[in-house]
Amino acid sequence: MTTTFYDHWRDVPEKAWRWPNFSPAEIACRGTGKLLVNEPALDKLQALRDRLGKPLIVRSAFRSPEHNRSVGGATRSKHMDGAAFDIAMTNHDPAAFETAARAVGFLGFGFYPRSGFIHVDLGPSRQWGERFPVRATAYASETTPAREVLAQSRTMKGGGAAGAATLGAAGVEVAQAVLTDTQTAIIPLVPYLDTLRWVFIAVALGGIAVTIYARLDDWKRGRR
């Protein structure tokens, strides 16, 4: 078993760390900052992360002997060997997580439904605790957010309003010019057409504002 001990996780050389979805700080002792890098255990942890395809929230990994005593850990806890991890089930289905963890080679399992995590370690093969209750519906499923129907899109509506208003303003300007040049008999109407042109411009600006707002709002919601 390949292990390397560091007095503090900040001492780990960047080139020596090869588990892309985890950091030394995540794996280090929560109480002291010390870190025992257990390469086989971390390889299995990374394999589990790759298999599940979603983040693993590590509640506890390596524990120094003094920290293990302070939290009431077992006297021969695998955490002190850097070979155990407590993973939160916040974003995982516990049954699917257990299946995947066994598939990548974890042998020891502890179930803590009240605290919301599962303990996994390199063995020996054993388990304890009461399993999480089976959920009636899928747990933390990852689905692609539904997109707006194009005809109902606020962006399209705002853009359409801006476009229509812009064309309207241009049409009024053309009509105004024609009336001024050729229809001297109704020149008194020209000022009203000028006002109407500005109304169309205001509507166009409003449409543009709606479009921008809709884009920003959709981006925040992750709808695009």
Secondary structure, DSSP 8 states (H G I E B T S, - for coil): --EEEESSGGGS-GGG---TT--HHHHS-TTT--EEEEHHHHHHHHHHHHHHTS---EEE----HHHHHHTT--TT-GGGGT-EEEEE-TTS-HHHHHHHHHHHT--EEEEETTTTEEEEES-SSEEEE------SS-SS---------GGG-HHHHHHHHHHHHHHHHHHHHHHHHHHHHH-GGGGGGHHHHHHHHHHHHHHHHHHHHHHHHHHHHHHHHT--
